[in-house]
Amino acid sequence: MNLYDLLAARFPADRTRPAFLLADGTAISYGQFEDDVARTAALLIDHEVQPGDRIALQSEKSVAAVAVYLATLKVGAVFLPLNTAYTETEVDYFLEDAEPVLFVEDAEAFVADARTREPLLPTTPRDGADLASIIYTSGTTGRSKGAMLSHGNLAANAQALHQAWGFSADDVLLHALPIFHVHGLFVALHCAFLSGAPMVWLPKFDDGQVLAGLARSTVMMGVPTFYTRLLANPGFTRHAARHMRLFICGSAPLLESTFAEFEDRTGMRILERYGMSEAVIITTNPLDGERIAGSVGYPLPGVDLRIGGGEATGVIEIKGPSVFSAYWRMPEKTAEEFTSDGYFLTGDVGRRDPDGRVWISGRAKDLIISGGFNVYPKEIELILDELPGVTESAVVGVPHPDFGEAVVAVVMGQGDEAAMIATAREKLAAFKTPKRVFFVEELPRNAMGKVQKNLLRDTYAGTFAQAEA
């Protein structure tokens, strides 16, 4: 079944029911939204979009952007969301690699044009293996990889989460996440749509708007940064959260201190889960049951999770209905990331309790997660190494009270820190750009000459704690 039909079948029979509650107090009904999707699908057909064609979108968060996403599914095309922070150089790579037939840069204008069309009513049939979306996730070589997610992958995950988190038509989801990321695009939207539930729709996280939105919401999804910023606001009290039944956190590790402070402030425990672009959500703490700080809970139904190497702690390997099929046009890389018996190597290191509860202890690769976004050091190092005065650079993630981790560059050579950061920013999205640059005469290396990044992380671990003090 086409994922669009699965979602639309759960839209409320009452077409006047709100789908999006906007920050300015207005609402967009499910009927109006569904009509926009059908007309946008008609516009895609006018552009001669065929099943399997890629549609790229780099546009500010809006209801129109969601309409473009669902319209893409409806006509059987493949949705390619791009981070609005990506530079022209970064976007050029994605467009050359994915070869979309259409690149939408202003969703509002695109949907406004679509409203002059007659709505497209039939949905293009798709089966579970047909491609629905490509999500690019950076690689350690610096070349981004496109995770290919099918209609079946996304449908299975959406249905499992809808049940696991107890969503119903009585819920109202507070949505302050970006929608170029699997968290805001697939996890949040699909849970709401499968419930026919309204969403308090915020263009971005703003603690004042979120506090106001809590008064008319029941569920919130966020990254750790959201919760640390809420806790920093004295208006975030037990009374402010009185209507909420569930706070969900993911995309980056949640500090145990944040978990404890949140419970002390609200009387509620954040539900932490674990996922990635290649499999959407993999594990979750229970809705009814013990939520433990530092644990990401249990595998979702149908997910087979094991620890590689036969050790108590090792690389997490997974198999299941939401695990992607391959990396776009990278057969060799795909083969490297799967075991001979079909398990995907997540690159995350963890362990499992005897009862199956999962704990993440680190990452086998050099992935940095800053503010919920994945950052791979090699991409940044390639840019820094080209700058005057730089012999070699090493990029690591260090603890940050707001972003979870912050990008720090350690440079062998000389230069001006502010100028180097500014130059890097011209070629990199803000979340990838180093927040600090340190200059050293030599980088620490092992006997084989490899830079020992673990020593760098230890050396600069207190960088932002000292800044706070």
C-alpha positions as CSV (number, residue, x, y, z in Angstrom):
1,M,0.0,0.0,0.0
2,N,1.1,3.5,-0.7
3,L,2.1,5.2,2.6
4,Y,-0.1,8.1,1.7
5,D,-3.2,6.0,1.7
6,L,-2.3,4.5,5.0
7,L,-2.1,7.9,6.6
8,A,-5.0,9.5,4.8
9,A,-7.3,6.6,5.8
10,R,-6.9,7.7,9.4
11,F,-7.7,11.4,8.8
12,P,-10.9,12.3,10.7
13,A,-14.3,11.9,9.1
14,D,-15.0,15.4,10.3
15,R,-13.1,17.4,7.7
16,T,-13.4,20.6,9.8
17,R,-11.3,19.1,12.6
18,P,-8.0,21.1,12.9
19,A,-4.8,19.4,11.6
20,F,-2.5,22.3,12.3
21,L,-2.9,24.9,15.0
22,L,-0.6,27.8,14.0
23,A,1.3,30.1,16.3
24,D,-0.8,33.1,15.1
25,G,-3.9,31.5,16.5
26,T,-5.3,30.3,13.1
27,A,-6.0,26.7,12.2
28,I,-5.8,24.6,9.1
29,S,-8.4,21.8,8.9
30,Y,-7.8,18.3,7.8
31,G,-10.2,18.9,4.9
32,Q,-8.3,22.0,3.7
33,F,-4.9,20.2,4.1
34,E,-6.1,17.1,2.2
35,D,-7.3,19.3,-0.6
36,D,-4.0,21.1,-0.8
37,V,-2.2,17.7,-1.0
38,A,-4.5,16.5,-3.8
39,R,-4.0,19.8,-5.8
40,T,-0.2,19.7,-5.2
41,A,-0.2,16.1,-6.5
42,A,-2.0,17.4,-9.6
43,L,0.7,20.0,-10.0
44,L,3.4,17.3,-9.8
45,I,1.7,15.4,-12.5
46,D,1.6,18.6,-14.6
47,H,5.4,18.7,-14.2
48,E,5.4,15.2,-15.7
49,V,6.6,13.6,-12.4
50,Q,6.6,9.8,-12.8
51,P,6.6,7.0,-10.1
52,G,10.1,6.6,-8.7
53,D,11.2,10.2,-9.7
54,R,12.9,12.2,-6.9
55,I,11.4,15.4,-5.6
56,A,13.8,17.6,-3.6
57,L,12.6,20.1,-1.1
58,Q,14.7,22.8,0.7
59,S,12.1,25.2,2.2
60,E,11.3,26.7,5.5
61,K,9.1,24.7,7.8
62,S,5.4,25.2,6.8
63,V,2.2,23.3,6.3
64,A,2.8,23.7,2.6
65,A,6.1,21.8,2.9
66,V,4.2,18.9,4.5
67,A,1.7,19.0,1.6
68,V,4.6,18.7,-0.8
69,Y,5.8,15.7,1.1
70,L,2.4,13.9,1.1
71,A,1.7,14.8,-2.5
72,T,5.1,13.3,-3.5
73,L,4.0,10.0,-1.8
74,K,0.6,10.2,-3.5
75,V,2.0,10.3,-7.0
76,G,4.5,7.5,-6.2
77,A,7.6,9.7,-6.3
78,V,10.5,9.8,-3.9
79,F,10.8,12.6,-1.3
80,L,14.2,14.1,-0.7
81,P,14.2,16.6,2.2
82,L,17.2,18.9,2.5
83,N,18.3,20.8,5.6
84,T,17.5,24.5,5.2
85,A,21.0,25.2,6.7
86,Y,22.8,23.5,3.9
87,T,25.0,25.8,1.7
88,E,24.8,26.0,-2.0
89,T,27.9,23.8,-2.3
90,E,26.3,21.1,-0.1
91,V,23.0,21.2,-2.0
92,D,24.7,20.9,-5.3
93,Y,26.1,17.5,-4.2
94,F,22.7,16.2,-3.3
95,L,21.1,17.4,-6.5
96,E,23.9,15.8,-8.6
97,D,23.7,12.5,-6.7
98,A,20.0,12.0,-6.4
99,E,19.1,13.7,-9.8
100,P,15.7,15.0,-8.8
101,V,13.3,15.9,-11.6
102,L,12.0,18.8,-9.5
103,F,13.7,21.0,-6.8
104,V,11.2,23.0,-4.7
105,E,12.7,25.9,-2.8
106,D,9.5,27.7,-1.8
107,A,6.8,25.3,-0.7
108,E,4.3,28.1,0.0
109,A,4.6,29.4,-3.6
110,F,4.5,25.9,-5.0
111,V,1.3,25.0,-3.1
112,A,-0.3,28.4,-4.0
113,D,0.2,27.6,-7.6
114,A,-1.2,24.1,-7.0
115,R,-4.5,25.6,-5.7
116,T,-5.4,26.6,-9.3
117,R,-5.4,22.9,-10.3
118,E,-8.2,20.4,-10.0
119,P,-7.4,17.9,-7.1
120,L,-5.9,14.6,-8.1
121,L,-8.0,12.0,-6.4
122,P,-6.5,8.5,-7.2
123,T,-3.3,7.6,-5.5
124,T,-0.5,5.8,-7.5
125,P,-0.3,2.2,-6.2
126,R,3.0,1.3,-4.5
127,D,4.1,-1.8,-2.7
128,G,6.1,-2.1,0.5
129,A,9.4,-2.4,-1.3
130,D,9.0,0.7,-3.4
131,L,11.1,3.7,-2.5
132,A,9.3,6.5,-0.6
133,S,12.2,8.7,0.6
134,I,15.9,9.2,0.5
135,I,17.5,10.7,3.7
136,Y,21.1,11.8,3.3
137,T,23.3,11.1,6.2
138,S,27.0,12.1,6.1
139,G,29.7,9.5,5.9
140,T,33.1,9.4,7.6
141,T,34.7,9.7,4.2
142,G,33.1,13.1,3.8
143,R,30.7,11.9,1.1
144,S,27.0,11.9,2.2
145,K,25.1,8.7,1.9
146,G,21.4,8.5,0.9
147,A,19.5,6.0,3.0
148,M,16.7,4.5,0.9
149,L,13.5,4.2,2.9
150,S,10.6,2.3,1.4
151,H,6.8,2.7,1.9
152,G,7.0,-0.5,3.9
153,N,9.8,0.8,6.1
154,L,8.0,4.0,7.0
155,A,4.6,2.4,7.4
156,A,5.9,-0.3,9.8
157,N,7.7,2.2,12.0
158,A,4.7,4.6,12.1
159,Q,2.3,1.9,13.1
160,A,4.7,0.5,15.8
161,L,5.2,3.9,17.3
162,H,1.5,4.9,17.2
163,Q,0.8,1.8,19.3
164,A,3.9,2.0,21.5
165,W,3.2,5.6,22.6
166,G,-0.5,5.2,22.9
167,F,-1.5,7.9,20.4
168,S,-5.3,8.5,19.9
169,A,-7.6,11.1,18.4
170,D,-7.7,12.7,21.8
171,D,-4.1,13.7,21.6
172,V,-2.6,17.1,20.5
173,L,1.0,16.9,19.4
174,L,3.3,19.9,20.0
175,H,5.5,20.0,16.9
176,A,8.5,22.3,17.2
177,L,11.0,20.1,15.3
178,P,12.4,20.7,11.8
179,I,10.9,18.6,9.1
180,F,14.0,17.9,7.0
181,H,15.0,15.3,9.6
182,V,13.4,11.9,10.3
183,H,12.4,13.0,13.8
184,G,10.1,15.8,12.8
185,L,9.1,14.5,9.3
186,F,8.4,10.8,9.9
187,V,8.2,10.2,13.6
188,A,6.1,13.2,14.7
189,L,3.9,13.7,11.6
190,H,3.1,10.0,11.1
191,C,2.0,9.5,14.7
192,A,-0.3,12.6,14.5
193,F,-1.7,11.6,11.1
194,L,-2.4,8.0,12.1
195,S,-4.4,9.4,15.0
196,G,-6.2,12.1,13.1
197,A,-4.9,14.4,15.8
198,P,-4.2,18.1,15.7
199,M,-0.7,19.5,16.0
200,V,0.4,22.7,17.6
201,W,2.6,23.8,14.7
202,L,5.6,26.0,15.6
203,P,8.1,27.1,12.9
204,K,11.0,26.4,15.3
205,F,11.7,25.9,19.0
206,D,11.0,29.0,21.0
207,D,10.6,28.4,24.7
208,G,7.9,31.1,25.1
209,Q,5.8,29.6,22.2
210,V,6.4,26.1,23.5
211,L,5.3,27.1,27.0
212,A,2.1,28.6,25.5
213,G,1.6,25.5,23.3
214,L,1.8,23.1,26.3
215,A,-1.5,24.5,27.6
216,R,-3.3,22.9,24.6
217,S,-1.2,19.9,23.9
218,T,-0.9,16.3,25.3
219,V,2.4,15.1,23.7
220,M,5.7,16.8,22.9
221,M,8.6,15.4,20.9
222,G,12.0,17.1,21.2
223,V,15.7,16.8,21.3
224,P,17.7,17.3,24.5
225,T,18.3,20.9,23.7
226,F,14.5,21.6,23.8
227,Y,14.4,20.2,27.4
228,T,17.4,22.0,28.7
229,R,16.0,25.3,27.4
230,L,12.6,24.7,28.9
231,L,14.2,23.9,32.2
232,A,16.1,27.2,32.0
233,N,12.8,29.1,31.8
234,P,11.3,29.7,35.2
235,G,7.8,29.6,33.6
236,F,8.2,25.9,32.9
237,T,6.6,24.4,36.0
238,R,4.4,21.5,37.0
239,H,1.4,23.6,36.4
240,A,2.6,24.5,32.9
241,A,2.9,20.8,32.0
242,R,-0.4,19.8,33.7
243,H,-2.2,18.9,30.4
244,M,0.7,16.8,29.1
245,R,0.6,13.0,29.1
246,L,4.0,12.3,27.4
247,F,7.3,14.0,26.7
248,I,9.5,12.1,24.2
249,C,13.2,12.8,23.6
250,G,15.6,11.5,20.9
251,S,18.1,12.4,18.2
252,A,20.9,12.9,20.7
253,P,21.8,11.4,24.2
254,L,19.8,12.9,27.1
255,L,22.0,13.7,30.1
256,E,20.9,11.9,33.2
257,S,21.0,15.3,35.0
258,T,18.5,16.7,32.6
259,F,16.3,13.6,33.1
260,A,16.4,14.0,36.9
261,E,15.8,17.8,36.8
262,F,12.9,17.4,34.5
263,E,11.3,14.8,36.8
264,D,11.9,17.0,39.8
265,R,10.3,20.0,38.0
266,T,7.3,18.4,36.5
267,G,6.7,15.1,38.2
268,M,7.0,13.3,34.8
269,R,9.8,11.2,33.3
270,I,10.9,11.9,29.8
271,L,10.5,8.9,27.5
272,E,13.8,8.5,25.6
273,R,14.1,6.4,22.5
274,Y,16.8,5.5,20.0
275,G,16.8,5.8,16.2
276,M,18.7,6.8,13.1
277,S,18.1,7.8,9.5
278,E,18.6,4.2,8.3
279,A,15.9,2.7,10.5
280,V,13.9,5.6,11.9
281,I,13.1,4.4,15.5
282,I,14.7,1.2,16.8
283,T,14.1,1.2,20.6
284,T,11.9,3.0,23.0
285,N,11.4,3.2,26.8
286,P,8.0,1.9,27.7
287,L,4.9,4.1,27.9
288,D,3.7,2.0,30.9
289,G,6.6,0.8,32.8
290,E,10.0,1.9,34.1
291,R,11.8,4.7,32.2
292,I,15.4,4.7,33.3
293,A,17.8,7.6,32.8
294,G,20.5,6.7,30.3
295,S,18.6,3.8,28.8
296,V,16.9,3.9,25.4
297,G,14.5,1.1,26.4
298,Y,13.5,-2.0,24.4
299,P,13.5,-2.8,20.7
300,L,10.2,-2.1,18.9
301,P,8.1,-5.1,18.0
302,G,9.6,-6.8,15.0
303,V,13.1,-5.4,15.5
304,D,15.8,-8.0,16.1
305,L,18.7,-6.3,18.0
306,R,21.9,-8.0,18.9
307,I,25.4,-6.9,20.2
308,G,28.1,-7.8,17.7
309,G,31.3,-9.7,18.5
310,G,29.7,-11.9,21.2
311,E,30.8,-9.5,23.9
312,A,28.7,-7.9,26.6
313,T,29.4,-4.5,25.0
314,G,29.8,-4.0,21.3
315,V,28.4,-2.6,18.1
316,I,24.6,-2.7,17.9
317,E,23.4,-4.7,14.9
318,I,19.7,-4.6,13.8
319,K,17.3,-6.3,11.5
320,G,13.6,-5.5,11.1
321,P,10.8,-4.0,9.0
322,S,11.9,-0.4,9.2
323,V,15.6,-1.0,8.4
324,F,16.5,0.6,5.0
325,S,17.3,-1.4,2.0
326,A,20.5,0.3,0.7
327,Y,22.4,3.5,0.3
328,W,21.5,5.3,-2.9
329,R,23.9,4.3,-5.7
330,M,26.5,3.0,-3.2
331,P,26.4,-0.8,-3.5
332,E,29.9,-1.3,-2.0
333,K,29.2,0.9,1.0
334,T,25.8,-0.9,1.5
335,A,27.6,-4.2,1.5
336,E,30.1,-3.0,4.1
337,E,27.3,-1.9,6.5
338,F,25.4,-5.2,6.6
339,T,26.6,-8.5,8.0
340,S,26.5,-11.7,5.9
341,D,23.2,-12.7,7.7
342,G,21.5,-9.4,7.0
343,Y,22.0,-7.3,10.1
344,F,22.7,-3.6,9.7
345,L,25.8,-2.3,11.6
346,T,24.6,0.8,13.3
347,G,28.1,2.0,14.4
348,D,26.7,2.6,17.9
349,V,28.3,0.8,20.8
350,G,25.9,-0.5,23.5
351,R,24.8,-3.4,25.7
352,R,21.6,-5.1,26.7
353,D,20.4,-6.1,30.2
354,P,19.1,-9.6,30.7
355,D,15.6,-8.4,30.3
356,G,16.4,-6.8,26.9
357,R,16.8,-3.2,27.9
358,V,19.3,-1.4,25.7
359,W,22.0,1.1,26.8
360,I,24.1,3.2,24.4
361,S,27.6,3.7,25.6
362,G,29.3,5.5,22.7
363,R,29.9,5.4,19.0
364,A,32.3,3.2,17.1
365,K,32.6,5.9,14.4
366,D,33.4,9.5,14.9
367,L,29.9,10.7,14.6
368,I,29.1,13.9,16.6
369,I,25.4,14.7,17.4
370,S,25.1,18.4,18.0
371,G,21.6,19.8,18.8
372,G,20.1,16.6,17.3
373,F,21.9,16.8,14.0
374,N,24.5,14.4,12.8
375,V,28.0,15.8,12.1
376,Y,30.8,13.8,10.7
377,P,34.3,15.1,11.4
378,K,35.9,14.2,8.1
379,E,33.8,16.6,6.1
380,I,34.9,19.5,8.3
381,E,38.5,18.3,8.4
382,L,38.7,18.3,4.6
383,I,37.7,22.0,4.6
384,L,40.0,23.1,7.5
385,D,43.0,21.3,6.0
386,E,42.8,23.5,2.9
387,L,43.2,26.7,4.9
388,P,46.5,28.6,5.1
389,G,48.6,27.8,8.1
390,V,46.9,24.4,8.7
391,T,49.1,21.3,8.5
392,E,46.4,18.9,9.7
393,S,43.2,19.1,11.7
394,A,41.2,16.8,13.9
395,V,37.6,17.5,14.7
396,V,35.9,16.0,17.8
397,G,32.7,16.4,19.8
398,V,32.8,17.6,23.4
399,P,30.1,17.9,26.0
400,H,27.9,21.0,25.7
401,P,25.2,21.9,28.2
402,D,22.8,23.1,25.5
403,F,23.6,21.1,22.3
404,G,24.6,17.8,23.9
405,E,27.8,17.9,22.0
406,A,29.7,20.8,20.3
407,V,32.0,20.6,17.4
408,V,35.6,21.5,18.3
409,A,38.6,21.6,15.9
410,V,42.2,20.9,17.0
411,V,44.6,22.3,14.4
412,M,48.2,21.4,13.9
413,G,49.5,24.8,12.7
414,Q,48.8,28.4,13.3
415,G,46.0,30.8,12.5
416,D,43.3,33.1,13.8
417,E,40.5,31.3,15.5
418,A,37.7,33.7,14.6
419,A,38.8,34.0,11.0
420,M,39.0,30.2,10.6
421,I,35.5,29.7,12.0
422,A,34.1,32.4,9.8
423,T,35.8,30.8,6.7
424,A,34.5,27.3,7.6
425,R,31.0,28.8,8.0
426,E,31.0,29.9,4.4
427,K,31.2,26.2,3.3
428,L,29.4,24.5,6.1
429,A,26.0,24.6,7.7
430,A,26.0,26.3,11.1
431,F,25.5,23.1,13.1
432,K,28.7,21.6,11.4
433,T,30.9,24.7,11.9
434,P,33.4,24.4,14.8
435,K,32.4,26.4,17.9
436,R,36.1,26.5,19.0
437,V,39.4,26.0,17.3
438,F,42.5,25.1,19.3
439,F,46.1,25.3,17.8
440,V,48.7,22.7,18.7
441,E,52.3,21.9,17.6
442,E,51.5,18.2,17.3
443,L,48.4,16.0,17.3
444,P,48.5,12.9,19.6
445,R,49.1,9.7,17.6
446,N,49.4,6.0,18.1
447,A,52.2,3.8,16.9
448,M,50.6,3.5,13.5
449,G,50.4,7.3,13.1
450,K,46.6,7.6,13.6
451,V,45.4,10.6,15.5
452,Q,44.1,9.6,18.9
453,K,40.8,11.4,19.0
454,N,39.9,9.9,22.4
455,L,42.8,11.9,23.9
456,L,41.6,15.1,22.2
457,R,38.1,14.5,23.6
458,D,39.5,14.1,27.1
459,T,41.7,17.1,26.8
460,Y,39.0,19.5,25.6
461,A,36.0,17.9,27.5
462,G,35.7,20.8,29.9
463,T,35.8,23.5,27.2
464,F,32.2,24.6,27.5
465,A,31.8,23.7,31.2
466,Q,34.6,26.3,31.8
467,A,32.8,28.8,29.6
468,E,29.7,28.3,31.6
469,A,31.5,28.9,34.9
